[in-house]
Amino acid sequence: MAIQIEDGTPDDDPATLTQAMARPDWQKWKEAMDEELALMAKYDVWDVVDEPEDTNIVGSRWVFHIKQDSSGKILKYRAHLVAQGFTQMHGVDFQDTFAPVARLSSIRTVIALAASEDWELHQMDVKSAYLNSPIDTRVYMRLPPGHTKKGKVALVKRGIYGLRQSGNLWHKTLTIAFSNLELPRSVVDHGVFYLHDKEGTTIICSSTDDFAITASSTERMVKFKAGLSDHFEMSDLGELAWILGIQVQHDRSTRTISLSQTAYIDSLAKRFNLIDAPPLSTPIDPNALLTKDQSPSTPHQFDDMRNVPYREAIGSLMYAAIGTRPNITFTITALTGDKGPNTHWAHCKHIESIGNM
């Protein structure tokens, strides 16, 4: 893939309600918002109450996202109402926040095990995962933008997305559900649950609301899915094909698995305006020399780097490295130190210009 980092371009997703309303596809976003509000009503997420005095009121906002498949085809317009957790106060409206998910290395290991043993490998999605968790603290939130009422706020009753404790509450709810299904949590990775007995093995990798599931037989897979559906409203996505932005191709005849981040890399090319760069064959120039002396040292150099999306580009590349592109790991490590006014940024362009990323 040929890419070239410039100053970056905004994503296709609108950042605010105002931007969404100004777009030609506004009707689709409005339908997504109505669907989200109907979901909130279904789960009885809040009560509308008078705004209390001398109480912290958490903000709220809409987050818009176009869901795509592994080829980049639009699947669905999504509008999520989220709380602005940065306005919460520790000890007042939240306590614990720890919310483990399965590590990517665990997911790869389970996928490899499924391929090696020719096990079933499927995926399920929990609908509105956080909303399944009752909240344990009194939280007041502003009503959704576009639906505000003077002097009224929402008294939140469930773990709405954005609240700092929501992930922790969901993990506790999920752990209880898996315990009821006799699947203990791994002591090594708290995002992995498993059951191994004389009849076979079942392993689940939890990534918030996405589950990668492997079972040693079709009967075990069907039984687990039925049990989980008794606890939550689930979407059965069939055989695992897409997890955490990684495309999965399972060839059972040869017992092999192929992982690809083509769609993710394409999104980086679009985000950073990199489409037309010529391809390169190595992540970094073999003769490159990177030192701290190349870091910004003058006000002009600091101003130049302030508008360069260096951290964003490096962070995005790091996910590709730990996912499917270990060949760029060394270069990314070398570039994560002090950034130079031109040199480091040039090498960052180089690493993203590798052919066939």
N, C-alpha and C positions, 0 to 999 in steps of 0.2 A: 504494500500500500504506500502510495506516495503522499507525504504530508510535509507541511512546513509551518512552523509556529510563527504567527505574527503577534498581534496584540490581543487576539481572542475575539470571539463574537458571541453574542448571547445565545442561549439555547432556544429551541422552538417553544418551550413551555412559557406561558405568560407568568410574570413574577407577581402581579397584583390583580385584584379584581378589576381595576380600571383598565389595565392592559387587556384582560380577557374580554371585557365588554367592547373594546375598540377593534377586535379582530373579526374577520369575516366568518369565522367558525364559532362566534359567540353563542349561537343557539345550542351547539353541542356542549359547550362548557356550562351553560345554564341548565341543561338537562342533567349533567353530571352533578351540579350543585343540588338540584332538587332531589336527586337520588340519594345524595349524602345526607340531606336533612331528613328525608324519610327514614333512612337507616338510624339516625340519631333518635327519632321518635320511636322506632320499633324497639330499640334497646333501652328506652327510657333513660337517656344519658344525663339529662339535667332537668331541674325545675326552674321555672322563671320566677324570680323573687325580687322584692324591693332591694335596691342597693344599700347594703349596711354601711354605717359610718365607721371610720377608723379601722377599715379592713382592707387588706391587700386584694386588689382585683386583677386577676391575670388577663392579659390581652388574648385576642384570638385573631386568626387570619385564615385565608384560603390558600391552599397549595394546589397548583394545577400541574397535571402531568399526562402526557400522551404515552400510553403503554404500547410497546412494540414487540414483535416477535423476533426470533433470531436473525431474520432477514431484513429487519427494519420496517416491516409492514405494520401499519397502525391497527391495533387490536381494539383499543378502547380509550375514550377520554375520561380522565379521572379528576375529581375535585375533592380534596380532603380538607375538612375543617380541623385545624390544629390549634392547640393552645400555645401561647408564647411563653414557654417555660422559663425563659430568661428573666421574666418579671416575677417569678416565684421567690419566696423567701424561705431559706432552710430553717427548719424548726417551727415554721409557722404553717405552711401549706404543703410541705413535703419533708420526708425523712430519707429513707433508703432509695438508692437509684441503681444499684448493681443489677445488670440484666444480661447474663451470658447468652451467647449464641454459639453455634458450632463453628469451630475454626475451619478455615478453608483447607488446611492440611488434613483435618479429620474427614471432611467431606470427600476429598480426593482418595483417602485411604479406604473409606467405605465403598466408594464407587469402584475402586480397583478390586476390592474383595468380591464385590458382586460380579464383576466381569470374570475374575479368576474361577469362582465357584459356580458360575452360570446361575446366579440367583435372580429372582425378580427384582427389578429396580424401577420404582415408581415415584410419583410426586403428588402431594396434596397441598392445598392452600386453605388456611383458616380465614373465613370471611369475617372481616372487622375484628381481628384478634383482640386488640386492646379493650374493646368494648365488652368483652366477656368477663372483665375483672372489676369487681366492686372496688371503689376507692376507699382508702382507710383514713383520710384526712378531709376536713372541711375546706373545699376550694371554691372560690367564686371566680367566675370568668365573664368577660364581656360577651354579649350576644354576637352571633356571626355578622360580619360586615354585610350590609345590605338588608339585614333583618333586625336592626337595633330598635329598642324601645326606650324612651326617655325614662330615666330613673329605675330601669330594670336591668338585672344581671342574671346569669345562669349559675345556679348552685349545682356543681358537677357531682354526679353520683357514680360515674364509671371512668375507667382509665382512658380518657380521650388522648389521642395522639398529640404529642408535644409536651404534655406534663412530664416533669422530670421523673416522677415515680411510676409512670405507666408501664415502662418496660419491666421494671422489677415486679410489679403487681401481676403482669401477664405471665412472667416466668414462674411465679409461685402458683398461679392457677394452672398452668400447663404441667408443672411438676406433679401437682395433686392428681390431675387427670391421668397422666401416664402411670402414676403409682396405683391408681385404681385399676388400670389395665395390666398391672404386674410388670411394668417396665421400669426398672430402677435407672437412676441417673448415673452416668459414668463419673468416676472419681477423677479422671484425667481431664475430661472435657465436659463441663456441665451443660453443654448444648446438645449432648448425645445421650440417647436413651436406648436400652437394649433388653432383649430377653433371649437367653440361651438355655434350652432344656433338651431332653432326650428326643424331642420331636423335631428340633431344628433351631433356627436363629432368626430373630427380627431385630433390625437396627434402624433407628431414626435419627437423622441429623436435623436439628431445629435451627432455622434461620428466621427468627421472629415468627412470621406467619407462614413461611414456606418450609415444607418438610420433604427431605429426600429420604425415601424409605426403601430398604432392601429386606427381603425375606427369602428364606431358603426353599419355600414352596408357594405355589399359587394359593393354596388353602390358608396358609398363615397370613399372606398379604390380604386376602379377602376378609379374614377374621379381624385383623387389626383395623382395617378401614371401617368396618362396621362398628367396632368398638369406639373408635375415635369420633365417628359421626354421631354417636349417642351423647357425646359431651359437647361438641361444637358443631356449628353449621360449616360444612366443608365443601370445597370444590375438588373433585377427583380429576386430576390432570393426566391420568394414565401413566404411561412410561416416561421416565425422566428424560426431558429434552432440553431443559433450560433452568439453570439455577444460579442466582447471584450474578446475572449478566454473562454467564458462561454457557455456551451451547454444548450439549452432551449428545454424542452419537454412540449407541450401544449396538455392537455387532455380536450377537449371541453365537452365531455360527463359528466365529473365530475366537470368541471370548476376549474381545478387545473393546476398549473405550477410547473415544477421541474427544478431546476438549478443545473448544475454540472460543475466542473472544472477538471474533470479526466484527460483530455489531457494535461492541463496546469501543473497539479501536476506531471504527468508522465514526462513532459519535464524538470521539476526541478530535478526529480530523476536522469535523464540522465545527466543533466548539472553538477550536483554536485557529480556524481558518487555514488548514493545512493540506487542502485537497490537491493542489497543483505542484507540490514540491517533488523534485526528482528522487527516485529511490536510491538508497545506499545499502551496502552489503554488510557493514560492521556497525556496532552500536556507538563506537567512538574512534576517532583518529588514533592509530597506534602510536603516533608521535606526540600526542597531546600531553601537555604538562599543566596540571592544575595546582595552584597554590593559594594560600590565604592572602598573599600580596595582591592578587587580582581582585580582591573584594573592593567594594566602593569605598573611597576615601575622601572624596570632595563633595560638596553640596550638589554640584551639577550631576555627578555620578549617582548620588542617592536619588535625586529627582528622576533621572532616567529610569532607574530600576523600580521606582515606586509604581509605575504604570505597566510594568511587565508582569504577566501572570506566571511567574517562575514557580512559585510554590504550588499553584494549581496544576501546572503541567507535570511537575515532579511527583506530586501526590497521585495523579491519575496514572502515571507510568508505573508507580509502585504497585498498584493493584494489578496491572497487567503482568508485572514481574512475578508476583506471588501466585497469580492465577495460572497462566499458561506460557509465560515468556521468561523463564529463568535466565536466558542468555543475555538479558539486559540488566541483570541485577547488579553486577560489578559497577557498571557505568553509573547507574542511578545512585549507588552508594557514594561514589566519588563526587557526585554533583549535589549531594544533600548537605554539604558543609556551607561555608560562607560563599555567597554568590558574587561573581565578578561582574563588573559593569557591562562587559561584552563577551568575554571568553566563555564563562560558564553558560551563559544563555545561548551562545552559538553551539556549544556541545549538546545542550538540551534539544536544540533544533536537529542536530545530527542524529541523536538517538531515536527521534520520532520519524526519521526519514528512512528507516530500514525497510527494504522491500518486503512485501508479504507479511507485514505485522498482523 
